[in-house]
Amino acid sequence: MSDSDMNAHADRLTGTSLRALAEAGEARSQALILRAAGLELDATKQRLDQGALSALFDFAHARGLECKRDALLSGEIVNATEGRPALHMAYRHGGHLADSDAAGLVARTQAQTRAFAERVRSGEFAPSGVAIERVVNIGIGGSDLGPRLVADALADHADGGPELRFVASLDPSDLKHAIAGANPAAILFIVASKSFSTQETLMSGEAAREWLAGHVGADRAGAHFAAASAAPDKAEAFGIDPALVFDFPDWVGGRYSVWSAVGLALEIGLGPDVFQAFRDGARAMDEHFATAPLERNMPVLKGLIDVWNRVGLGYPARCVAAYSARLGKLADYFQQLEMESLGKSVTVDGKPGPTPGGALVWGGNGTEIQHSFFQWLHQGGDIVPVDFIGIRRHFASPDPRERALAANMAAQGAALLDGRQVDPASEPELAAHKSMPGGRPSATLLMDDLAPATLGALIALHEHKVFVESVLYEINPFDQWGVELGKVLTKGILDGDISGYDASTKALLARTGLTAD
């Protein structure tokens, strides 16, 4: 399927009623509703008919998606610019690895983190003589967003573990909040950094150590630290006991790292069994992705739809609306996963990309955002597809609040699809203001319940659908060179070397006092 073919199908469907498509018959519904690993994807409110859908699957076959999927899952080098495989799935099923050394590392690290988590939870690990009551994870990007999302989402499943807090920002108030009210003798800091050179993480870690030294003594402060890192020598130089530095290999990208030792805080706070169930749910989605035919494969269908909306229909963004207070960080997590992976305009061959790359991803908690930017979604001049993410159990819950939550989600999808046309004869002055165009696509993703396994499956679904998109966009989803530039320039500013900077930036720095004139 060439761009011209995609455009032809898009032109053909642009004038078609979305309501008519949604009611086009059982065959279309069966093609656009899939179940796997405790999830249901309903894409019947998308601007797609069977002709366009068939063409998209032909496009995927022509791009060699099956072979590239198999290369990913078997541990081949798929991150060409860094010469690495992408083996984050090893932490869900080490036995599927082609590289026995990597499989052994995974098994060893998982045994070590489980043993340490159990020591902390039992009170055996007590560096200052009292059991750990609070764990503070210090990280940024994937080393923060992944653990933070899972901690919030699965808090109701925690079984008596220490309280979890998180630090990502260099703003001193972030660390101040994380340690507020804590007993310094009963706190454990986990520094999560693959390179152990990330400025934000190290500066926050140093500030935490300084605070702790003032309470338990400099000689004991280091015993209250553990780390997840691919640079154990640097972690040890920081003052962390080598026995408490857990492997975070360089073949695990930060935004894919929650399954690895980066999830240590979760293993302690939620419990090793809850964390393993989370991994197990992801493994179930891995197996579905690996074995289901493309036409019945949930990550493939989701990836094709998102490419269709971005390239075929020209929609620049996608909104994620999660109808659970526990999933308040989900949109942020997907935003990093997708925009860091797909926000590229160069192909794997180093040539200008034939497409604009992935979409802008944004959103939030559905209940709250209905009262903010849903106005823009319904009546604004831009069309932005919405992913509604909800919990099936809520629809038949005995709690009227949960049923109302589910009803709100269903109603918003219906409202985007149909809109509303107010008769000017009945309300001549307000008809235009109250009318909404409709015809705005959405998809609904239902989790059977918000449980460790279904959350794992939901995250793995999006990891895989990002890979599907990358194949169709012909880009490498596993590097992030755009992240590095700002870090380099920041170092230059702090070192006082701004000779090559533009006049505007130099003036700003001088005006604010960060550098001299």
Phi, psi and omega in degrees: 000110179280170176302323181294322177296317180297318179296324179295316177295321180296316179298320181295326185265348185301321182271002181277137178297130177294328177296319179294320178296317182296337181250025189283353176129169186294323183297317178295316180300316180297327180286334187251006174237117182233148174237140176194139170053038178082013180237153171232127174254121177245107181249025184289346178264021176266153180279073182219138167244180186292331177295312179294321181295317178299320179295323178294319177293323175299320178300316180297316178298317182295329178282357179074035185301318182300314181295321181289325174298315181296324178295318177300311187287338181266002175088017175288163179289112179244350175260084191293323185290339179246000176064040185229153165283175174239094191253025179301332180291345177302329182284354175258334181198079183304332182294345180273000184282139174282331183269108185293330177296317178295319179299319179294321178297316179300311181299319181294314182295319180296322177295321181292315182291323177297315181297318180293317179302318180293324177296317181293314183294328181280346184091358179295322177277107184215077188299338177243021173090359177230153182295150178288128180250338181220137175245128179245116178270122178251113181196182177210158182063227181297333179285354175243310188296319180297301178302322182295315178301310184294321178299316178293314187294323187252018182302327181289347180262356181296141184240074172075018180276175177297157175293144180251133173228163186222144177231125177230328187271150172283348175301121183305336181293337180293311176294320180303317179292321184294330183257357184302129177077001183277150169278114184305328181287348185242029182242145175234127175259134174244119179263114182252106181205118182299313183273343188051038175224005180292120190302312184300317183292316183291320180294321176293321178297319179294321178294322178295319180294320179296317178298316183292321180299328179290347182248319183249356180099144183298327183288339183256341187303319182299335181288348179265016182238142168229170183213151167243116188200152171265004180235071185300329179297321179289323178295320179292322177296331177292338179114015182266136179304126180306330180290346181248020173253114187254140187300133172226085192296158182287351176270013172246112178291149183305318183283355176247016196263355186299336182284342188268200177298344174299336177276013183303318179301322179292319181298325178283310186286319181269332183109143182301325182289321177296317180295323178292323177297324175299314176296321182298321178296320176295322179298322178298321177289324175303314182294322176297313180300323183286331192243335184287141174303150184307321184289345179237026187252116187298311178298326179293312180300315181296317179296318179297318180297317181292325174293317178302313181294323183284313187264311183291312184262350174075022178280123188277350188215168173218136179259136176249117181243108184260121183265063172199131178299333181286348182252029182298336181263002186296316181298320178297319181295313179295326179301312179293314181305314187276316186284330175284331180276322190247358181278066186220148180240017179235136181283172178299339179270005179078019181254160176303134184290145179283350181232168179283002183081191187291166183276161168290134181241131181204168179158209182169201179285122188305317182300321183281316186286344172301333183258014176230270189270003173295333173306314180295320180296322184279322188237356179292165183283346179260146175260124179232116177299149181239135169260113175269126180241117184223185185239120185303321183302331183296331185295330181242024183290146173288346179274118183298335179292320179291322177295321178294324177298314179295320180296321177300316181297312180298320182294322181295321177296319178294321181293320177296322181290308187270329188065204178202132177245113180268132182291119179300335180292328181276327180221075188301328184272334186247355186304314182294324182289327183271348182278148179226140189290330185067198180070024184253121191286156174207166172227152179240128175246115180254130170267137178306318174202164176274087184234164181307314184292318181289326175295317176301318179295321180297316180292316179297322176306314183286327173302314183288324180290331173296319178297318178303312179300319182298324178295318181287327176279348181064041180237165177268114183274001190253356174255173182204058183296333179294340179283331190287326188301313181299324179296318180296315182292325177299317179299320178299317179297313182293331178277354180082010181259088182241022183300328182268005183279159179289162184297323181297315180293318178301316181295319178299314182295321179291320182294327182267353175088005180288327175227163178282161177300000000 
